[in-house]
Amino acid sequence: MVPPTPPAMIPPQMRMLPGQFNPFPPSAPKRPRRSAWFIVLLIFLIVALAVSVVANLGLLLARGGFAVAKSARQVPLVDGDTHQTIAVIPVEGVIGNASAEKLDHFLKQAEQDSEVKAIVLRVDTPGGSVAPSDEMYHRIKDFHAKTNKPVVISMGGLATSGGYYISCAAQFIVAEPTTWTGNIGVLMPHFDLSDLVQKWGIKEDTTTAPEHGFKDAGSMFRPALPEEKAYFQDLVDHAYKNFTDAVQDGRKDLLTRPIAQIANGKAYAADEALSLGLVDKIGYLEDAWNLAAALAKLQKPRIVKYQEQVNIFDMLFDGDNSNFLPGHSQSRGGTMTVNGVNINLDAHTIQDLRTPRPMYLWQD
């Protein structure tokens, strides 16, 4: 049996008064712990501060606070002599203002790079807006006039309308066996919603000056008047003439039929386009750069592809990603049902419907 501990040897904090029972000594006072929510809040504040800095810096760039030099990234395709470089420049997607700016950026770099001796434009587009297509056409011609560097077109699956328009600025056109091209013509969509408007009891009360002029021509809320149709037809005819002039200038003595028989809005398969003189050869991308090498008299060409340098500011503030901007909110519209089909209408859609615009665009 263990003998009891003498009272003198019991620590003061463990001594009990008569009648008390405390088997455990009092614990030392605990230091207050910071809760998890405080750590989460701190992390959130740090992230919010970082996003705010990036956003404000991006806004400063977008407003021209200071310029950032951008250059195309060169992706090697074929090794060779660096002093005999051929640059492959992509022209893809529907042509718009951004397409013209991108091409101009790439061509400027090719102009300033003494190692680039020729370029191949890889065209894979159904076309697009009239003005950017025309700007790209003239920019390609200007590039060749300034540098005397050969320009060869390599067509992908689709090089129609505006895609063919810009191709006419090159010295040689190569189409793949499965390419569709041509589609020489102009399209100006117009939507007549007058029956729908009447059904929903909507009335247009637009005021214009001059009172009986053409300022409101093309309104989708009423049928077009005969004089308005003639007015728009004249505008479209001018755009069509610019297109056919570009084809005739670029394909001198190569067309096998009168331009009026070819420029009928049809898209042509590669073999038919070749027989009409719209393209020079059927082949692939490597055939196009081999031809560019021959035109530039290159013995051991190095082939590179230009790509845009993408940075965080492009992701945050460019194009469709602009909804990341502080304070940006997408406009919300309504939904209406027409013949059992739900149609979403927002401010941008309505504005597009209201604005007639000529297009060098293939539409099936």
Beta strands, then each sheet from edge to edge (+ up, - down):
strand 1: 73-78
strand 2: 81-92
strand 3: 116-125
strand 4: 127-129
strand 5: 151-160
strand 6: 172-175
strand 7: 180-182
strand 8: 267-269
strand 9: 281-282
strand 10: 301-307
strand 11: 334-338
strand 12: 341-345
strand 13: 359-361
sheet 1: 1+ 10- 2- 3- 5- 6- 9-
sheet 2: 1+ 10- 2- 3- 5- 7- 8+
sheet 3: 4+ 13-
sheet 4: 11+ 12-
end
